[in-house]
Amino acid sequence: MKPGAALLAIFFLASNAGCRRASPPVPRERPNVLFVTIDTLRADRLGCYGHAAAVTPALDALAARGVRFATAIAHVPLTGPSHASLLTGRTPLGHGFRDNGGYVLPPQVKTAAEDFKQAGYRTAAFVSAFPLDRRFGFDRGFETYDDHLPKGNDRRRTPYVERLADATTDAAIRWLGAPPAASVSPFFLWVHYYDPHAPYEPPGALAERFRAAPYDGEIAFVDTQLARLLRALEEKGTLARTLVVVTADHGEALGEHGEGTHGLFVYDATLKVPWIMAGPGIGSGRVSTTVARSIDLLPTLLDYVDVAPRTDLEGRSLRPAADGHEMSDAPAYAESLYPEREFGWAPLHAWRTSRYKLIEAPRPELYDLQADAGERTNKVAEEPARADELRRLLQSAVARPAPAASAEADPETAERLRALGYVSGGRAQPASGAVRRDPKDGIRIMPRLNRGMSVARTDPELAIRELNVVLAEDPGLLIARRTLAVAYAAAGRHDQAVAELRRLEKEGQLTAEDAIVLGDNLRFSGRLEEAAEVLKRTARENPKFSQPWLSLAEVHIKAHRTADAAKAYEHALSLVPDHIEALRGLGDIALLEGQLEEAGQRYRRILEVDPADAGAMTKLGVLRMRAGAAEEAVALFRKAVEREPANGEALLYLAGALAANGRSAEALPFFERALAAGQRSSMTLNGLGLTRLALGDRAGAAKAFRESLKLDPQQPDVARTLRELSGSP
């Protein structure tokens, strides 16, 4: 509350005493709440947690004017389940959300947004990665839930899986700037940043600055965006009455215990996270040694806004500890079902006190965290009594039934999660009666598996080699077989991709996602009727999934059945209204058939859904060129290139539009960039040749024309021009 606010309230009550017999007490002004989660953030990589090389001034300043918990523990090293714990105050045993994909937050499990909304708060969320998509139930209670993810133009990655921190910050700041319907209501705003997640690719100048430590560069970038967000609150005049909380869903192994990223193990490298709070009622520069748990965050926030916590919360308020009082440490449960669900290996469960941690595995582990923070010396044989005591507590915790939260993962979900490094390629089935593999034994194949998965589309021959080595050791690893099929397809070895997928089909392991990959490879092989049969069957068996219809449309287009393709795209739209790829397909068909107005409507609708879609901007530019509005077209092409500097199609059209309007010097670098972006076609090379010729570069023009003729020898006009340049008859 601002200074003097209490006196003002008393004066107001006194001056109205004659008008009313009695007045209710005036509650204190409740603070706004800004809840920030930074994905994959280890606490020990921040300056305020002792990392000397960190460039995190915003986070460090926040800790300096507030409180940080020296030890904060997540319950699961995966984005979806961990955020479920943060938002519900329950461990995975209490909310039932156990893995990325395949689960939806149960309706009976109440969320933070529902609590704050019931307390009169405006609620909004801006998330940056697909594991937090609304389809998983995270939107419950939020009046605004922005999970819009851009398509992107990186062929290494599946579209619509993540957005960078600057774009998420832009969206959050726009919401903060919009006038609320009821200006007196405080807000609960959740902002999620995903950038520190692998692959580590800090943008702009940070890439060079952090060449040797790109993970730190990603964190530095997020820090700049958090600074922007806090500055927006300050400029709006609301920062002083906003409780700011920053934490993470999990950490990152960075090679510790042989794990490159996260998800497989439950060591502190992937469970220890930052927890920083600042704002009204919080003292400055305080460091609490009380162990904080993710489930404690919600009750702590409710305490600070004077909302009574629900009795079903498993966590407790840490406000006394934040205020500097002593609190006893509560034990933390942790788990990872990822090894079991994705690889058929043993699951991991852990019980952690402030000093000891037991990890239940085929070969159990016990660590003295006080003496061995890196969890290197397993003391289970030395201290069997202590291990047994912790095991009893752990077994008691896991014995209770978890809420039903499982749901079938559709092919689109599986593909997007796989693109982010999570497997989700169908649930692994261990052999009946077989002893499950300890993840500590399986970790040695993970570098090859991860490498194979990461380069399956960009360096498929390397992926094929790596995955075959993995399969020689673990022939039943389904994800390796599925990714091998993807690598075969990327290498143009479509028949081998089909053969691998047909083997999975024969074994009863072909998922709907696999069937779509099979259909696509049959199409690439020219086996159109087989492709259509596979895709139609997949659509029948999965009536809510749109992807079979999108792939079927591609089959129809290749067979020159554009009317059937249009029907397939329309069916996809009936399943997912405003599906961008269905809209794009219909726009492209309309453009091909000369229905320019309809094409324009489709592309404009894409931009209403995703204002940053460079492909739609480019196609609208093509329409403006056809309408004779060259300058408008150039402006659209430039905007598309600004959004996606490596978009080869946009670069090529921009170059062509400039060249067609006599601006050859401007056009030249865009032709060259289009080639570098993969647009190596006779059209690009001919445009480059003509542009060089217009600028007097006869040798350069001849070189471009020769390259064009290598791609397509049947170009008599180009051949004639080349002869003239060479002086040949």
Sequence and secondary structure as in RCSB ss.txt:
>XXXX:A:sequence
MKPGAALLAIFFLASNAGCRRASPPVPRERPNVLFVTIDTLRADRLGCYGHAAAVTPALDALAARGVRFATAIAH
VPLTGPSHASLLTGRTPLGHGFRDNGGYVLPPQVKTAAEDFKQAGYRTAAFVSAFPLDRRFGFDRGFETYDDHLP
KGNDRRRTPYVERLADATTDAAIRWLGAPPAASVSPFFLWVHYYDPHAPYEPPGALAERFRAAPYDGEIAFVDTQ
LARLLRALEEKGTLARTLVVVTADHGEALGEHGEGTHGLFVYDATLKVPWIMAGPGIGSGRVSTTVARSIDLLPT
LLDYVDVAPRTDLEGRSLRPAADGHEMSDAPAYAESLYPEREFGWAPLHAWRTSRYKLIEAPRPELYDLQADAGE
RTNKVAEEPARADELRRLLQSAVARPAPAASAEADPETAERLRALGYVSGGRAQPASGAVRRDPKDGIRIMPRLN
RGMSVARTDPELAIRELNVVLAEDPGLLIARRTLAVAYAAAGRHDQAVAELRRLEKEGQLTAEDAIVLGDNLRFS
GRLEEAAEVLKRTARENPKFSQPWLSLAEVHIKAHRTADAAKAYEHALSLVPDHIEALRGLGDIALLEGQLEEAG
QRYRRILEVDPADAGAMTKLGVLRMRAGAAEEAVALFRKAVEREPANGEALLYLAGALAANGRSAEALPFFERAL
AAGQRSSMTLNGLGLTRLALGDRAGAAKAFRESLKLDPQQPDVARTLRELSGSP
>XXXX:A:secstr
  TTHHHHHHHHHHHTTTT S          EEEEEEETT  GGGSGGGT TT   HHHHHHHHTSEEES EE S
 SSHHHHHHHHHHS  HHHH   SSSSB   TTS  HHHHHHHTT EEEEE  BGGG GGGTTTTT SEEE    
  S TTS SSSB  HHHHHHHHHHHHHS  SSTTS EEEEEEE TTSSS    THHHHHTTT HHHHHHHHHHHH
HHHHHHHHHHHT GGGEEEEEE S    TTGGG SSSSS  SHHHHEE EEEESTT  SSEEE S EEGGGHHHH
HHHHTT    TT  S   HHHHTT       EEEEE HHHHHHS   EEEEE SSEEEEESSS EEEETTT TT 
 S  TTT HHHHHHHHHHHHHHHHS     B    HHHHHHHHHTT   SS     TT     HHHHGGGHHHHH
HHHHTTTTSHHHHHHHHHHHHHH TT HHHHHHHHHHHHHTT HHHHHHHHHHHHHTT   HHHHHHHHHHHHHT
T HHHHHHHHHHHHHH TT SHHHHHHHHHHHHTT HHHHHHHHHHHHHHSTT HHHHHHHHHHHHHTT HHHHH
HHHHHHHHH TT HHHHHHHHHHHHHTT HHHHHHHHHHHHHH TT HHHHHHHHHHHHHTT HHHHHHHHHHHH
HTT  SHHHHHHHHHHHHHTT HHHHHHHHHHHHHH S  HHHHHHHHHHHT  
